Structure formats: structure tokens, C-alpha cells
Amino acid sequence: MRQVSPLNRRRWRNFKANRRGFISLWLFGILFSVTLFAEFLANDKPLLVLHNGGVYTPVFVAYPETDFGGDFATEADYRDPFVIELIEGTGGTMVWPLLRYSYDTINLDLTQPAPAPPSGDNWLGTDDQGRDVLARLIYGFRISVLFGLSLTILSSIIGVLAGAVQGYFGGWVDLGLQRFIEIWTSVPSLYLLIIIAAVIEPGFFILLGILLLFSWVSLVGVVRAEFFRARNFEYVEAARALGVSTLTIMFRHLLPNAMVATLTFMPFILNASITTLTSLDFLGFGLPPGSPSLGELLAQGKANLQAPWLGLSGFFTIAIMLSLLIFIGEAVRDAFDPRKTLA
């Protein structure tokens, strides 16, 4: 098993020394891990159904109502009193998740007009369509982080490759790519999104692709500067003299030096990616209508000032998420600070 180098051990100690960042990493990891299993926390289907000696898992399989003695061959609505009576009236049992609502479940038993205030049934109230706010927060947190991670990783890979080529070769290659980046970044991405949204409905992957077209340039300057600085170091000249290939020099000898600055920036790029998705959802150019979205919840809070739980729930969720990422980013910056790792 490969041992951790003394330098990386010092970096990890420096990261843990930043207590705020270390605790934030644990909290963010726990929250994200929990939301990955959102279907087992908030769902309008039972986790387990025991009926007439049979074991059913509605979370994974769609069972018709006829399997429980009903009249229709369509999927059973387990919140329907008729279906509940079919199962429990014959001695069956249903094991429900913590919340009996999914992100798109409409509560038809509200005692007040939607948006309804928090109650024992809807812990954070409902939105203007009668959907449970807490369930939408859980699913919205997950999709926001997954979108941010996907955009951050893909844009970092492209940005690092482009910056490495510019910094290592320099000359006309660097000049041409730099002029292209200057022109490319001047394209108004929001207008492009509005045009595309008018033609096709933007989904998760369409949004990811469009934003990836413009977000990869964020790391190019950092990596380019690191390669410019290190390409004439003595160990690089020695590798060239020994006949080491260009790709080996770039990715084995130069890239590790550039990755220090790259890793320092990544938590903040993730923060920006999540904020971008939230902003687009708030403006109505993000995920399709009905998707669990923190930005859409903020827009509902703005449109329903008489229901403060909508805006406050969305605001505190986003504020806590982004604050944790900022604290993690500060700890990563301390961990890779050469004044501390080389001391």
C-alpha cells in the first residue's frame, strides 16, 4: 500500500487545524450523504409493504393496485384511504419513510389554502401548489450539489488542459488560445440560455452543457501561469535532455505543481456553480417546471410574501450550503499554503 508523503500529511494537519473548515467538511459531507438517499427520507410510497404473506418494495418497483385486491391495473396510490384499507384491513403493514411526501406530491388534505403554513403533517409548510417544502428542500439540495460537482469537475478538467497547453508551449499557441478565450468570454451566456430555452426545454444535462461552454475558462489563467513559471525549471530541462516525452513532462512533472493552485480554487468554483443554477432557476431559465429547485423556492417566496416560510426556508438552505463551502475552501487554502507546508 502506498504511503502518504510527509508533505501531504502536513497539508492534512493544516486542514484539520482550521477547525471551522474541518467541521464544515464533516457537516457538508453528512448533509450531502443523507440527501443522496432522499427517496428513503421523503417519498409518497412506503419503503416496505407486507400483504398476504408477500413482501413488496414500492420504492423500487411500481405495483398495480390489483396486486393488493384493488380494481385498477394502474400503479397503486398508497396515500389513498381505499388502498390503505386494502392493505391494512387484511392484516398487512406499510413501513413509511420519515416524510410521506415526495418533491412533487400534492397534499390534497390541506385545511388551509396553499401555500399552507407549517404543521404536523408538513413540517415547513407547503408551496403555492400544495407540495411539501421540506421534501423539495431535500431533493433540491441534492440536485444543486450534484449539478455543481459535475460542472466543477468537467470545467476543471477542460480548463487545466487548456491552461497546460498554453503555458507549456507558449508562443503562437498561447497567443491564439488567449485571443480565442477573450472572444469566447465576451459571448453573453445568459442571452444564449434565453434563446435556447425558447426553442427547447432546458434540462439537467442541457444546462450542464451550456454552462460548461463558458465556465471552463475560470482555471485557465491559474494553470497557464503555473506552467509558464515551471517550464524552464532545471528538472524540466533535465527531463527534456533525457528524451522524456512532452506529455510525460506536462502531466507527471509540471501538472502536480499547477494542481496546488487548482485545488485551492475548486471549492469556490463549486460555490459559483451552485449559485449559477440557483440564479437561473430563480429567473425561470433553469431546470424544467416542477423540478425540486432552491431557486424556484426563492421565486415562490418572492411571489408569496404572505408565506414567509417559503423564502426563509430557501434562503437558509442556500446560505448554510454556501457558507459551509466557503469555510471548506478557506481550510483548503490554508492546507496548501507554502508558508505553512514548508515551514
SEVEX-470001 format. One record per residue (C-alpha): residue number from 1; residue in three letters; x, y, z. Coordinates in nm, 2 decimals. Each point is the difference from the previous one (the first is absolute). Layout:
SEVEX-470001
   num   residu        X        Y        Z
   NUM      Ala        X        Y        Z
...
This chain:
SEVEX-470001
   num   residu        X        Y        Z
     1      Met     0.00     0.00     0.00
     2      Arg     0.14     0.34    -0.10
     3      Gln     0.08     0.22     0.30
     4      Val    -0.11     0.36     0.03
     5      Ser     0.29     0.24    -0.06
     6      Pro     0.12     0.22     0.29
     7      Leu    -0.11     0.31    -0.20
     8      Asn    -0.35    -0.13    -0.04
     9      Arg    -0.01    -0.09     0.37
    10      Arg     0.09     0.36     0.09
    11      Arg    -0.27     0.13    -0.23
    12      Trp    -0.26    -0.22     0.17
    13      Arg     0.12     0.12     0.34
    14      Asn    -0.03     0.36    -0.12
    15      Phe    -0.35    -0.07    -0.13
    16      Lys    -0.11    -0.15     0.33
    17      Ala     0.16     0.29     0.18
    18      Asn    -0.27     0.22    -0.16
    19      Arg    -0.27    -0.12     0.23
    20      Arg    -0.28     0.19    -0.18
    21      Gly     0.09    -0.15    -0.33
    22      Phe     0.05    -0.35     0.14
    23      Ile    -0.34     0.00     0.17
    24      Ser    -0.16     0.15    -0.31
    25      Leu     0.14    -0.29    -0.21
    26      Trp    -0.16    -0.25     0.24
    27      Leu    -0.33     0.19     0.00
    28      Phe    -0.01     0.04    -0.37
    29      Gly     0.09    -0.37    -0.06
    30      Ile    -0.27    -0.11     0.24
    31      Leu    -0.26     0.22    -0.16
    32      Phe     0.09    -0.11    -0.35
    33      Ser     0.02    -0.37     0.09
    34      Val    -0.34     0.02     0.16
    35      Thr    -0.16     0.17    -0.30
    36      Leu     0.14    -0.26    -0.23
    37      Phe    -0.25    -0.24     0.15
    38      Ala    -0.29     0.26    -0.03
    39      Glu    -0.24    -0.27    -0.13
    40      Phe     0.03    -0.18     0.34
    41      Leu    -0.05     0.32     0.20
    42      Ala    -0.28     0.17    -0.19
    43      Asn    -0.23    -0.20    -0.22
    44      Asp    -0.37    -0.05    -0.06
    45      Lys     0.06    -0.38    -0.03
    46      Pro     0.07    -0.23     0.29
    47      Leu     0.34    -0.15     0.04
    48      Leu    -0.15    -0.34     0.07
    49      Val    -0.34    -0.16    -0.03
    50      Leu    -0.10    -0.33     0.16
    51      His    -0.32    -0.14    -0.15
    52      Asn    -0.15    -0.35    -0.01
    53      Gly     0.34    -0.16     0.07
    54      Gly     0.17     0.20    -0.27
    55      Val     0.28     0.26     0.03
    56      Tyr    -0.02     0.31    -0.23
    57      Thr     0.24     0.28    -0.04
    58      Pro    -0.19     0.29    -0.17
    59      Val     0.31     0.23     0.02
    60      Phe     0.17    -0.22    -0.27
    61      Val    -0.30    -0.17    -0.18
    62      Ala    -0.33     0.15    -0.12
    63      Tyr    -0.27    -0.24     0.10
    64      Pro    -0.36     0.02    -0.14
    65      Glu    -0.29     0.04     0.23
    66      Thr    -0.13    -0.34    -0.10
    67      Asp     0.30    -0.16     0.18
    68      Phe    -0.17     0.11     0.33
    69      Gly    -0.35    -0.09    -0.10
    70      Gly    -0.10     0.32    -0.17
    71      Asp    -0.19     0.06    -0.32
    72      Phe     0.25     0.19    -0.22
    73      Ala     0.31    -0.12    -0.17
    74      Thr     0.17     0.34     0.04
    75      Glu     0.27     0.06     0.27
    76      Ala    -0.14     0.00     0.35
    77      Asp    -0.04     0.33     0.18
    78      Tyr     0.12    -0.10     0.35
    79      Arg    -0.14     0.32     0.16
    80      Asp    -0.35    -0.08    -0.13
    81      Pro    -0.22    -0.11     0.29
    82      Phe    -0.14    -0.27    -0.22
    83      Val     0.34    -0.16    -0.06
    84      Ile     0.09     0.05     0.36
    85      Glu    -0.31    -0.20     0.10
    86      Leu     0.08    -0.27    -0.26
    87      Ile     0.34    -0.06     0.16
    88      Glu    -0.05     0.07     0.37
    89      Gly    -0.35    -0.14     0.01
    90      Thr     0.13    -0.35    -0.08
    91      Gly     0.28     0.02     0.26
    92      Gly     0.26     0.15    -0.22
    93      Thr     0.26     0.25     0.10
    94      Met     0.16     0.31    -0.17
    95      Val     0.33     0.13     0.11
    96      Trp     0.02     0.37    -0.10
    97      Pro     0.30     0.24    -0.03
    98      Leu     0.04     0.29     0.24
    99      Leu    -0.20     0.23    -0.24
   100      Arg    -0.29    -0.14    -0.19
   101      Tyr     0.04     0.25    -0.28
   102      Ser     0.23     0.00    -0.30
   103      Tyr     0.11     0.33    -0.17
   104      Asp    -0.30    -0.01    -0.24
   105      Thr    -0.27    -0.14     0.24
   106      Ile    -0.29     0.24     0.04
   107      Asn    -0.17    -0.01     0.34
   108      Leu    -0.37    -0.02    -0.08
   109      Asp    -0.10     0.00     0.36
   110      Leu     0.10     0.36     0.09
   111      Thr    -0.22     0.18     0.25
   112      Gln     0.11     0.34    -0.14
   113      Pro     0.06     0.13    -0.35
   114      Ala     0.35    -0.06    -0.14
   115      Pro     0.26     0.12     0.09
   116      Ala    -0.09    -0.15     0.33
   117      Pro     0.20     0.08     0.32
   118      Pro     0.22    -0.26     0.18
   119      Ser    -0.20    -0.27     0.18
   120      Gly     0.05    -0.35     0.14
   121      Asp    -0.06    -0.14    -0.35
   122      Asn     0.22     0.25    -0.19
   123      Trp     0.28     0.10     0.23
   124      Leu     0.11     0.30    -0.21
   125      Gly    -0.34     0.07    -0.16
   126      Thr    -0.09    -0.04    -0.37
   127      Asp     0.07     0.20    -0.30
   128      Asp    -0.26     0.17    -0.22
   129      Gln    -0.09    -0.33    -0.16
   130      Gly    -0.05    -0.19     0.32
   131      Arg     0.34    -0.19    -0.02
   132      Asp     0.20    -0.06     0.32
   133      Val     0.28     0.26     0.04
   134      Leu     0.23    -0.23     0.20
   135      Ala    -0.01    -0.28    -0.26
   136      Arg     0.08     0.25    -0.27
   137      Leu     0.29     0.14     0.20
   138      Ile     0.15    -0.35     0.04
   139      Tyr    -0.03    -0.08    -0.37
   140      Gly     0.10     0.35    -0.09
   141      Phe     0.32    -0.01     0.21
   142      Arg     0.10    -0.33    -0.17
   143      Ile    -0.05     0.12    -0.35
   144      Ser     0.17     0.33     0.07
   145      Val     0.31    -0.17     0.14
   146      Leu     0.01    -0.27    -0.27
   147      Phe    -0.03     0.27    -0.27
   148      Gly     0.27     0.21     0.16
   149      Leu     0.24    -0.29     0.04
   150      Ser    -0.06    -0.11    -0.36
   151      Leu     0.06     0.35    -0.14
   152      Thr     0.30     0.05     0.22
   153      Ile     0.18    -0.33    -0.09
   154      Leu    -0.07     0.03    -0.37
   155      Ser     0.09     0.37    -0.03
   156      Ser     0.32    -0.06     0.21
   157      Ile     0.11    -0.28    -0.23
   158      Ile    -0.04     0.21    -0.31
   159      Gly     0.14     0.31     0.16
   160      Val     0.31    -0.18     0.13
   161      Leu     0.07    -0.16    -0.34
   162      Ala    -0.04     0.33    -0.18
   163      Gly     0.22     0.19     0.25
   164      Ala     0.26    -0.28    -0.02
   165      Val     0.02     0.03    -0.38
   166      Gln     0.03     0.38     0.01
   167      Gly     0.25     0.01     0.28
   168      Tyr     0.23    -0.28    -0.13
   169      Phe     0.02     0.09    -0.37
   170      Gly    -0.04     0.38     0.03
   171      Gly     0.07     0.20    -0.32
   172      Trp    -0.27    -0.01    -0.27
   173      Val    -0.19    -0.28     0.17
   174      Asp    -0.04     0.21     0.32
   175      Leu    -0.08     0.32    -0.20
   176      Gly    -0.26    -0.17    -0.22
   177      Leu    -0.18    -0.17     0.30
   178      Gln     0.01     0.31     0.20
   179      Arg    -0.17     0.20    -0.27
   180      Phe    -0.26    -0.27    -0.04
   181      Ile    -0.07     0.00     0.37
   182      Glu    -0.04     0.38     0.00
   183      Ile    -0.25    -0.02    -0.28
   184      Trp    -0.18    -0.30     0.15
   185      Thr    -0.04     0.15     0.34
   186      Ser    -0.16     0.31    -0.16
   187      Val    -0.30    -0.21    -0.13
   188      Pro    -0.30     0.08     0.23
   189      Ser    -0.08    -0.35     0.14
   190      Leu    -0.33     0.11     0.16
   191      Tyr    -0.13     0.12    -0.34
   192      Leu     0.10    -0.33    -0.15
   193      Leu    -0.18    -0.18     0.27
   194      Ile    -0.32     0.20    -0.06
   195      Ile     0.02    -0.07    -0.37
   196      Ile     0.05    -0.38     0.06
   197      Ala    -0.28     0.00     0.26
   198      Ala    -0.24     0.15    -0.26
   199      Val     0.08    -0.29    -0.24
   200      Ile     0.04    -0.30     0.24
   201      Glu    -0.08    -0.07     0.36
   202      Pro     0.33     0.02     0.19
   203      Gly     0.06    -0.31     0.21
   204      Phe     0.28    -0.10     0.23
   205      Phe     0.25    -0.11    -0.27
   206      Ile    -0.09     0.28    -0.24
   207      Leu     0.06     0.26     0.27
   208      Leu     0.32    -0.18     0.10
   209      Gly     0.13     0.00    -0.36
   210      Ile    -0.08     0.37    -0.06
   211      Leu     0.16     0.12     0.32
   212      Leu     0.30    -0.23    -0.06
   213      Leu     0.06     0.19    -0.33
   214      Phe     0.07     0.32     0.20
   215      Ser     0.12    -0.12     0.34
   216      Trp     0.32    -0.19    -0.10
   217      Val     0.19     0.33    -0.05
   218      Ser     0.00     0.07     0.38
   219      Leu     0.31    -0.21     0.07
   220      Val     0.19     0.06    -0.33
   221      Gly     0.19     0.31     0.13
   222      Val     0.12    -0.17     0.32
   223      Val     0.12    -0.32    -0.17
   224      Arg     0.16     0.20    -0.28
   225      Ala     0.20     0.21     0.24
   226      Glu     0.12    -0.30     0.19
   227      Phe     0.12    -0.17    -0.32
   228      Phe     0.16     0.32    -0.12
   229      Arg     0.19     0.02     0.33
   230      Ala     0.11    -0.36     0.02
   231      Arg     0.07    -0.10    -0.36
   232      Asn     0.36     0.13     0.01
   233      Phe     0.09    -0.15     0.34
   234      Glu     0.31    -0.21     0.01
   235      Tyr    -0.17    -0.33     0.05
   236      Val    -0.22     0.07    -0.30
   237      Glu     0.31     0.08    -0.22
   238      Ala     0.16    -0.32     0.13
   239      Ala    -0.31    -0.21    -0.09
   240      Arg     0.01     0.15    -0.35
   241      Ala     0.37    -0.08    -0.03
   242      Leu    -0.07    -0.36     0.09
   243      Gly    -0.25    -0.03    -0.27
   244      Val    -0.32    -0.01     0.21
   245      Ser    -0.31     0.06    -0.20
   246      Thr    -0.19     0.33     0.00
   247      Leu    -0.31    -0.16     0.15
   248      Thr     0.20    -0.17     0.28
   249      Ile     0.17     0.33     0.09
   250      Met    -0.34     0.19    -0.01
   251      Phe    -0.21    -0.24     0.21
   252      Arg     0.26    -0.17     0.22
   253      His     0.24     0.28     0.08
   254      Leu    -0.18     0.33    -0.05
   255      Leu    -0.37    -0.08     0.07
   256      Pro     0.05    -0.09     0.37
   257      Asn     0.14     0.35     0.06
   258      Ala    -0.29     0.16    -0.18
   259      Met    -0.26    -0.21     0.18
   260      Val     0.08     0.17     0.33
   261      Ala    -0.15     0.33    -0.12
   262      Thr    -0.28    -0.19    -0.18
   263      Leu    -0.11    -0.19     0.31
   264      Thr     0.00     0.32     0.20
   265      Phe    -0.25     0.15    -0.25
   266      Met    -0.23    -0.30    -0.03
   267      Pro    -0.22     0.05     0.30
   268      Phe    -0.07     0.36    -0.11
   269      Ile    -0.07    -0.12    -0.36
   270      Leu    -0.25    -0.25     0.15
   271      Asn    -0.16     0.29     0.19
   272      Ala    -0.03     0.20    -0.31
   273      Ser    -0.15    -0.29    -0.20
   274      Ile    -0.27    -0.06     0.27
   275      Thr    -0.08     0.38     0.01
   276      Thr    -0.03     0.00    -0.38
   277      Leu    -0.25    -0.28    -0.01
   278      Thr    -0.20     0.17     0.28
   279      Ser     0.00     0.33    -0.18
   280      Leu    -0.12    -0.15    -0.33
   281      Asp    -0.28    -0.19     0.19
   282      Phe    -0.10     0.32     0.17
   283      Leu    -0.02     0.18    -0.34
   284      Gly    -0.19    -0.29    -0.16
   285      Phe     0.27    -0.11    -0.24
   286      Gly     0.13    -0.29     0.20
   287      Leu    -0.14    -0.35     0.06
   288      Pro    -0.34    -0.10    -0.14
   289      Pro    -0.31     0.11     0.19
   290      Gly    -0.08    -0.23     0.29
   291      Ser     0.36    -0.10     0.06
   292      Pro     0.12     0.03     0.36
   293      Ser     0.19     0.32    -0.01
   294      Leu     0.12     0.24     0.27
   295      Gly    -0.02     0.29    -0.25
   296      Glu    -0.36    -0.07    -0.08
   297      Leu    -0.08    -0.01     0.37
   298      Leu     0.15     0.34     0.04
   299      Ala    -0.20     0.13    -0.29
   300      Gln    -0.32    -0.14     0.17
   301      Gly     0.10     0.18     0.32
   302      Lys     0.03     0.32    -0.20
   303      Ala    -0.34    -0.05    -0.16
   304      Asn    -0.17    -0.10     0.33
   305      Leu     0.11     0.25     0.26
   306      Gln    -0.28    -0.11     0.22
   307      Ala     0.17    -0.34     0.03
   308      Pro     0.34     0.09     0.16
   309      Trp     0.09    -0.37     0.05
   310      Leu     0.06    -0.04    -0.37
   311      Gly     0.26     0.27    -0.03
   312      Leu     0.16    -0.06     0.34
   313      Ser     0.03    -0.38    -0.07
   314      Gly     0.17     0.05    -0.33
   315      Phe     0.22     0.28     0.12
   316      Phe     0.14    -0.18     0.31
   317      Thr     0.06    -0.32    -0.20
   318      Ile     0.20     0.18    -0.26
   319      Ala     0.18     0.22     0.26
   320      Ile     0.10    -0.30     0.20
   321      Met     0.12    -0.20    -0.30
   322      Leu     0.21     0.29    -0.15
   323      Ser     0.14     0.09     0.34
   324      Leu     0.12    -0.36     0.06
   325      Leu     0.16     0.00    -0.34
   326      Ile     0.18     0.33     0.06
   327      Phe     0.13    -0.12     0.34
   328      Ile     0.13    -0.32    -0.17
   329      Gly     0.16     0.21    -0.27
   330      Glu     0.18     0.21     0.26
   331      Ala     0.13    -0.32     0.17
   332      Val     0.12    -0.14    -0.33
   333      Arg     0.18     0.33    -0.07
   334      Asp     0.17    -0.03     0.34
   335      Ala     0.09    -0.36    -0.07
   336      Phe     0.19     0.09    -0.32
   337      Asp     0.15     0.32     0.13
   338      Pro     0.38    -0.05    -0.07
   339      Arg     0.08     0.22     0.30
   340      Lys    -0.15    -0.27     0.22
   341      Thr     0.07    -0.32    -0.18
   342      Leu     0.37     0.08    -0.05
   343      Ala     0.05     0.15     0.35
